[in-house]
């Protein structure tokens, strides 16, 4: 085992300070390289710089195709360069080994559709459904749900707008609801937040209800995605590891014929969120929600993103129609309301029963119309007006009460 070598262990631990995932991947890659070349870490170090470069280049060229170097060899080179640099043996010859084309995708990877996600949800148990929600509907890495070691992950205290009622059931005070990602769960070590849309909130509530029904007391310190009670006792931890979470997701995907990796649903979130850019969504916000480095624009535009939560929530809600599987188009909703209204018509005696007809219309149709009006008013102009109010509030030109009153007037549907 490579980690029995003290120098390899020290190299691995040093990389793990930045990213455990990278450390494990580099160890695996250099292991494959050494196994194929019939070398050990120390015997490779004893070769001259030119000799090391030639062996690495031969490895890269084996399995090359018309797209370029051997697929995956770029990561092997990174691992080799990292190991040699750690041992003070890196030479220009090794650094200059070409891996051109190694990163190119060898086949087209179809992105799952909204219907694919719906089918996955249909075959999932409540727990696994929550994992898909956090990846596909909130844009998070699986390692945010539960880290590689399974000793940390999202907790309910990372959902500040969620609480538990007297029966232990989950309640959300805001929707979409904020999800804070702590630095220790963030790939770049920077805290950020995203949102869970309505569909994800419902699935999470159902999962908590299952846990409560089995006798668990779920609190703000509990894991959002937890091991079963017997597993917690056995492994003496509450969170599930990213590897095991991915395995659960993979089983559900294979059940509906999806052969991609679970991570592809993060791309589903990213690509489908960009559909809202044409409506006015700030592209940098998508990168922020995903947890990516937002670059120089983010340094200035997202210096204190917490202040943008009201505006971000509004835009995330509008974006979620491109992500959620339960979103219904307004026309379909109106059609259902009309059908309900027409179905009730035979029960009404036409002559002399105008008041009864009016009440039926109020009951079945008016609520739908009000809902549609509210949806229309959140398009463009309303978002702009709320953003202007937010700017006035932050600049101290209006106080909190004036801001709330003005916002309430804008959102009023009657």
C-alpha positions as CSV (number, residue, x, y, z in Angstrom):
1,X,0.0,0.0,0.0
2,X,1.4,3.4,-1.1
3,X,0.6,5.1,2.2
4,X,2.9,2.8,4.1
5,X,5.7,4.8,2.6
6,X,6.3,7.8,5.0
7,X,7.2,10.2,2.2
8,X,4.1,9.3,0.2
9,X,2.0,9.7,3.4
10,X,3.5,13.1,4.0
11,X,2.8,14.1,0.4
12,X,-0.8,12.8,0.6
13,X,-1.5,14.6,3.9
14,X,-0.1,17.9,2.5
15,X,-2.4,17.8,-0.5
16,X,-5.3,16.9,1.8
17,X,-4.9,20.1,3.7
18,X,-6.3,21.8,0.6
19,X,-8.6,19.0,-0.7
20,X,-9.1,15.5,0.5
21,X,-10.8,14.6,-2.8
22,X,-7.7,15.8,-4.7
23,X,-5.4,13.9,-2.4
24,X,-7.3,10.7,-2.9
25,X,-7.5,11.2,-6.7
26,X,-3.8,11.9,-7.0
27,X,-2.9,8.9,-4.9
28,X,-5.1,6.7,-7.1
29,X,-3.7,8.1,-10.3
30,X,0.0,7.8,-9.4
31,X,-0.8,4.2,-8.1
32,X,-2.2,3.3,-11.6
33,X,0.8,4.9,-13.2
34,X,3.4,3.0,-11.1
35,X,1.5,-0.3,-11.4
36,X,1.5,-0.1,-15.2
37,X,5.2,1.0,-15.4
38,X,6.2,-1.6,-12.7
39,X,7.8,1.0,-10.6
40,X,7.6,2.1,-6.9
41,X,7.5,5.7,-5.7
42,X,11.2,5.4,-4.6
43,X,12.5,3.6,-7.8
44,X,10.8,6.3,-9.9
45,X,12.6,9.0,-7.9
46,X,16.0,7.3,-8.6
47,X,15.6,7.8,-12.4
48,X,17.2,10.8,-14.1
49,X,14.9,13.7,-15.1
50,X,15.1,12.6,-18.7
51,X,14.3,9.0,-17.7
52,X,11.3,10.1,-15.7
53,X,10.0,12.2,-18.6
54,X,10.4,9.4,-21.1
55,X,8.5,6.9,-18.9
56,X,5.7,9.4,-18.3
57,X,5.5,10.3,-22.0
58,X,5.3,6.6,-23.0
59,X,2.5,6.2,-20.6
60,X,0.7,9.2,-22.1
61,X,1.1,7.9,-25.7
62,X,-0.2,4.4,-24.9
63,X,-3.9,4.4,-25.7
64,X,-3.8,7.7,-27.6
65,X,-6.4,8.3,-30.3
66,X,-7.2,10.8,-33.0
67,X,-8.3,13.3,-30.3
68,X,-4.9,13.4,-28.7
69,X,-3.2,11.9,-25.6
70,X,-4.5,9.0,-23.6
71,X,-7.8,9.9,-21.8
72,X,-7.2,10.8,-18.2
73,X,-3.4,11.1,-18.6
74,X,-3.5,14.8,-17.7
75,X,-4.5,14.0,-14.2
76,X,-1.7,11.3,-14.0
77,X,0.8,14.0,-15.0
78,X,-0.5,16.4,-12.4
79,X,-0.1,13.7,-9.7
80,X,3.4,12.8,-10.9
81,X,4.5,16.5,-11.0
82,X,3.0,17.0,-7.5
83,X,4.9,14.0,-6.2
84,X,8.2,15.0,-7.7
85,X,7.9,18.6,-6.6
86,X,7.1,17.5,-3.1
87,X,10.3,15.4,-3.1
88,X,12.4,18.2,-4.7
89,X,13.0,16.1,-7.9
90,X,10.9,18.0,-10.4
91,X,12.7,18.8,-13.7
92,X,11.7,20.9,-16.8
93,X,11.7,17.7,-18.8
94,X,8.9,16.2,-16.8
95,X,7.0,19.4,-16.6
96,X,7.2,19.7,-20.5
97,X,5.6,16.2,-21.1
98,X,2.7,16.8,-23.5
99,X,-0.8,15.6,-22.6
100,X,-2.5,17.6,-25.3
101,X,-6.0,16.3,-26.0
102,X,-6.2,14.2,-22.8
103,X,-9.0,16.3,-21.4
104,X,-11.2,16.1,-24.5
105,X,-14.5,14.2,-24.0
106,X,-14.5,11.0,-26.0
107,X,-18.3,10.8,-26.4
108,X,-21.2,13.0,-26.0
109,X,-22.7,13.0,-22.5
110,X,-26.5,13.7,-22.7
111,X,-27.7,16.0,-19.9
112,X,-30.7,14.7,-18.0
113,X,-34.0,16.4,-18.8
114,X,-36.7,17.5,-16.4
115,X,-38.6,14.4,-17.3
116,X,-35.5,12.3,-16.4
117,X,-35.3,13.9,-13.0
118,X,-39.0,13.3,-12.5
119,X,-38.6,9.6,-13.2
120,X,-35.7,9.4,-10.8
121,X,-37.8,11.0,-8.1
122,X,-40.5,8.5,-8.7
123,X,-38.2,5.5,-8.0
124,X,-36.3,7.1,-5.1
125,X,-36.9,6.5,-1.4
126,X,-37.5,9.8,0.6
127,X,-33.8,9.9,1.7
128,X,-32.2,9.6,-1.7
129,X,-34.7,12.0,-3.2
130,X,-33.3,14.7,-0.8
131,X,-29.8,14.1,-2.2
132,X,-31.0,14.6,-5.7
133,X,-32.8,17.8,-4.6
134,X,-29.6,19.3,-3.1
135,X,-27.6,18.5,-6.3
136,X,-30.2,19.0,-9.1
137,X,-32.4,21.7,-7.6
138,X,-29.9,23.6,-5.4
139,X,-26.7,23.0,-7.5
140,X,-24.5,21.5,-4.7
141,X,-21.7,19.0,-4.8
142,X,-22.4,15.7,-3.2
143,X,-19.6,16.5,-0.8
144,X,-21.7,19.3,0.6
145,X,-24.5,16.8,1.5
146,X,-21.9,14.6,3.2
147,X,-18.1,14.9,3.0
148,X,-15.7,12.2,1.9
149,X,-15.1,10.8,5.4
150,X,-18.8,11.0,6.4
151,X,-17.9,13.0,9.5
152,X,-19.6,16.2,8.4
153,X,-22.2,17.5,6.0
154,X,-25.3,19.7,5.9
155,X,-27.1,20.1,9.2
156,X,-30.5,21.7,9.8
157,X,-28.8,24.6,11.4
158,X,-27.4,25.4,8.0
159,X,-31.1,26.1,7.0
160,X,-31.7,29.2,9.0
161,X,-35.3,29.6,7.8
162,X,-36.3,26.1,8.8
163,X,-37.7,25.1,12.2
164,X,-39.5,22.2,13.9
165,X,-43.0,22.3,15.3
166,X,-44.1,20.8,18.6
167,X,-44.5,17.4,16.9
168,X,-41.0,17.5,15.4
169,X,-42.2,18.2,11.9
170,X,-40.2,20.5,9.6
171,X,-41.5,23.9,8.8
172,X,-40.1,26.5,6.4
173,X,-40.7,30.2,7.1
174,X,-39.5,31.3,3.7
175,X,-39.7,29.6,0.3
176,X,-37.3,29.2,-1.5
177,X,-35.4,28.7,1.7
178,X,-31.7,29.7,2.3
179,X,-29.1,26.9,2.6
180,X,-25.8,28.1,4.1
181,X,-22.7,26.1,3.0
182,X,-20.0,26.3,5.7
183,X,-16.3,26.8,4.7
184,X,-15.5,23.3,5.8
185,X,-18.0,22.0,3.2
186,X,-17.1,24.4,0.5
187,X,-14.5,23.2,-2.1
188,X,-12.8,26.6,-2.2
189,X,-13.0,27.1,1.5
190,X,-15.3,30.1,1.2
191,X,-18.8,30.2,2.8
192,X,-21.7,30.8,0.5
193,X,-25.4,30.1,0.3
194,X,-27.9,28.7,-2.2
195,X,-31.7,28.0,-2.0
196,X,-34.0,25.0,-1.9
197,X,-37.1,25.6,-4.1
198,X,-40.6,24.5,-3.1
199,X,-40.4,21.0,-4.5
200,X,-37.2,20.3,-2.6
201,X,-38.7,21.7,0.6
202,X,-41.6,19.3,0.3
203,X,-39.4,16.3,-0.2
204,X,-37.2,17.3,2.7
205,X,-40.3,17.7,4.9
206,X,-41.4,14.2,3.9
207,X,-38.0,12.7,4.7
208,X,-38.0,14.3,8.2
209,X,-41.6,13.0,8.7
210,X,-40.3,9.5,8.0
211,X,-37.4,9.9,10.5
212,X,-39.8,11.3,13.2
213,X,-42.3,8.4,12.6
214,X,-39.4,6.0,13.3
215,X,-38.9,7.6,16.7
216,X,-36.0,9.9,15.9
217,X,-35.9,13.4,17.5
218,X,-34.6,15.6,14.6
219,X,-33.1,18.9,15.8
220,X,-31.2,21.8,14.3
221,X,-28.0,19.9,15.0
222,X,-29.1,16.8,13.2
223,X,-27.7,15.9,9.8
224,X,-30.0,16.8,6.9
225,X,-28.9,13.5,5.2
226,X,-28.3,11.0,7.9
227,X,-27.3,7.4,8.3
228,X,-30.0,5.0,9.5
229,X,-30.2,4.7,13.4
230,X,-28.5,1.2,13.3
231,X,-25.7,2.5,11.1
232,X,-25.1,5.5,13.4
233,X,-24.6,3.1,16.3
234,X,-22.3,0.9,14.3
235,X,-20.1,3.6,12.7
236,X,-20.5,6.1,15.6
237,X,-21.3,9.0,13.3
238,X,-24.5,10.6,11.8
239,X,-23.5,11.7,8.4
240,X,-23.2,9.5,5.3
241,X,-20.0,9.7,3.2
242,X,-20.1,11.3,-0.2
243,X,-19.2,8.0,-1.8
244,X,-22.1,6.2,-0.3
245,X,-24.5,9.0,-1.1
246,X,-23.3,8.9,-4.7
247,X,-23.9,5.1,-4.8
248,X,-27.5,5.5,-3.6
249,X,-28.1,8.1,-6.3
250,X,-26.4,5.9,-9.0
251,X,-28.8,3.0,-8.2
252,X,-31.8,5.2,-8.7
253,X,-30.4,6.6,-12.0
254,X,-29.6,3.1,-13.4
255,X,-33.2,2.0,-12.5
256,X,-34.5,4.6,-15.0
257,X,-31.9,4.0,-17.6
258,X,-29.5,6.9,-16.9
259,X,-25.9,5.8,-17.2
260,X,-24.2,9.1,-16.3
261,X,-22.5,9.9,-13.0
262,X,-24.7,11.5,-10.3
263,X,-22.6,14.6,-10.6
264,X,-24.3,15.3,-14.0
265,X,-27.3,16.7,-12.1
266,X,-25.1,19.6,-11.0
267,X,-24.6,20.4,-14.6
268,X,-28.4,20.1,-15.0
269,X,-28.8,22.8,-12.4
270,X,-26.1,25.0,-14.0
271,X,-27.3,24.8,-17.6
272,X,-31.0,25.1,-16.9
273,X,-30.5,28.1,-14.5
274,X,-28.9,30.0,-17.4
275,X,-32.3,30.0,-19.1
276,X,-33.3,32.7,-16.7
277,X,-30.4,34.9,-17.7
278,X,-32.5,36.1,-20.7
279,X,-35.1,37.3,-18.2
280,X,-32.6,39.3,-16.2
281,X,-30.9,36.9,-13.8
282,X,-27.3,37.9,-13.0
283,X,-25.0,35.1,-14.3
284,X,-22.6,35.6,-11.4
285,X,-25.3,34.7,-9.0
286,X,-25.6,31.2,-10.6
287,X,-21.9,30.7,-10.0
288,X,-22.2,31.9,-6.5
289,X,-25.1,29.5,-5.7
290,X,-23.1,26.6,-7.1
291,X,-20.1,27.5,-4.9
292,X,-17.7,28.5,-7.8
293,X,-15.1,31.2,-7.7
294,X,-17.0,34.2,-9.0
295,X,-13.7,36.0,-10.0
296,X,-13.2,39.8,-10.0
297,X,-16.9,40.6,-10.6
298,X,-17.8,38.6,-7.5
299,X,-15.3,40.4,-5.4
300,X,-17.2,43.6,-6.0
301,X,-20.7,42.6,-6.8
302,X,-21.0,39.9,-4.1
303,X,-18.8,41.5,-1.4
304,X,-21.7,40.9,1.1
305,X,-24.1,38.6,-0.6
306,X,-26.2,38.2,2.5
307,X,-27.6,41.7,1.8
308,X,-28.9,40.4,-1.6
309,X,-30.9,37.5,-0.2
310,X,-34.3,39.1,-0.9
311,X,-33.5,39.8,-4.5
312,X,-31.7,36.5,-4.9
313,X,-34.6,34.6,-3.5
314,X,-37.0,36.3,-6.0
315,X,-34.7,35.3,-8.9
316,X,-34.1,31.8,-7.6
317,X,-37.9,31.3,-7.4
318,X,-38.2,32.5,-11.0
319,X,-35.3,30.2,-12.1
320,X,-36.8,27.2,-10.4
321,X,-39.4,26.8,-13.1
322,X,-36.6,25.5,-15.3
323,X,-35.5,23.0,-12.6
324,X,-38.4,21.6,-10.7
325,X,-40.4,18.7,-12.0
326,X,-43.7,19.8,-10.4
327,X,-43.9,23.2,-12.0
328,X,-47.1,23.7,-13.9
329,X,-47.6,26.1,-16.8
330,X,-50.3,28.8,-16.2
331,X,-52.4,27.6,-19.1
332,X,-52.6,24.1,-17.6
333,X,-53.7,25.6,-14.2
334,X,-56.4,27.8,-15.9
335,X,-57.6,24.8,-17.8
336,X,-58.0,22.8,-14.6
337,X,-59.9,25.6,-13.0
338,X,-62.2,25.9,-15.9
339,X,-62.9,22.2,-16.0
340,X,-63.7,22.3,-12.3
341,X,-66.0,25.2,-12.9
342,X,-67.8,23.5,-15.8
343,X,-68.1,20.2,-13.8
344,X,-69.9,22.1,-11.1
345,X,-72.4,23.7,-13.5
346,X,-74.9,20.8,-13.7
347,X,-75.4,21.0,-10.0
348,X,-76.6,24.6,-10.3
349,X,-80.2,25.4,-11.1
350,X,-79.9,28.0,-13.8
351,X,-83.0,30.0,-13.1
352,X,-83.0,32.2,-10.1
353,X,-79.6,30.9,-8.8
354,X,-77.3,33.7,-9.9
355,X,-75.8,34.0,-6.5
356,X,-75.0,30.3,-6.4
357,X,-73.2,30.6,-9.7
358,X,-71.2,33.6,-8.6
359,X,-70.1,31.8,-5.4
360,X,-69.0,28.8,-7.5
361,X,-66.9,31.1,-9.7
362,X,-65.3,32.8,-6.6
363,X,-64.5,29.4,-5.1
364,X,-63.0,27.6,-8.1
365,X,-61.7,30.3,-10.5
366,X,-60.9,33.5,-8.7
367,X,-58.0,32.0,-6.6
368,X,-56.4,30.7,-9.8
369,X,-56.7,34.1,-11.5
370,X,-55.2,35.8,-8.4
371,X,-52.3,33.3,-8.5
372,X,-51.7,34.1,-12.2
373,X,-51.8,37.8,-11.6
374,X,-49.2,37.3,-8.9
375,X,-46.9,35.3,-11.3
376,X,-47.2,38.0,-13.9
377,X,-46.4,40.7,-11.5
378,X,-43.2,39.0,-10.6
379,X,-41.9,39.3,-14.2
380,X,-39.5,42.1,-14.9
381,X,-41.1,45.3,-13.5
382,X,-41.8,43.9,-10.0
383,X,-38.3,42.5,-9.7
384,X,-36.9,45.9,-10.7
385,X,-39.1,47.8,-8.2
386,X,-38.2,45.5,-5.3
387,X,-34.5,45.8,-6.2
388,X,-34.9,49.6,-6.2
389,X,-36.5,49.5,-2.8
390,X,-33.7,47.3,-1.5
391,X,-31.2,49.8,-2.8
392,X,-33.0,52.7,-1.0
393,X,-33.1,50.7,2.2
394,X,-29.4,49.9,2.1
395,X,-28.5,53.5,1.4
396,X,-30.5,54.6,4.4
397,X,-33.1,56.6,2.5
398,X,-36.0,54.5,3.8
399,X,-36.2,52.6,7.1
400,X,-37.2,48.9,7.6
401,X,-40.9,49.6,8.2
402,X,-41.1,51.8,5.1
403,X,-39.4,49.0,3.1
404,X,-41.7,46.3,4.3
405,X,-44.8,48.4,3.7
406,X,-43.7,49.4,0.2
407,X,-42.8,45.8,-0.7
408,X,-46.2,44.5,0.6
409,X,-48.0,47.0,-1.6
410,X,-46.0,45.7,-4.7
411,X,-46.8,42.1,-3.9
412,X,-50.5,42.6,-3.2
413,X,-52.6,40.7,-5.7
414,X,-56.0,42.2,-5.1
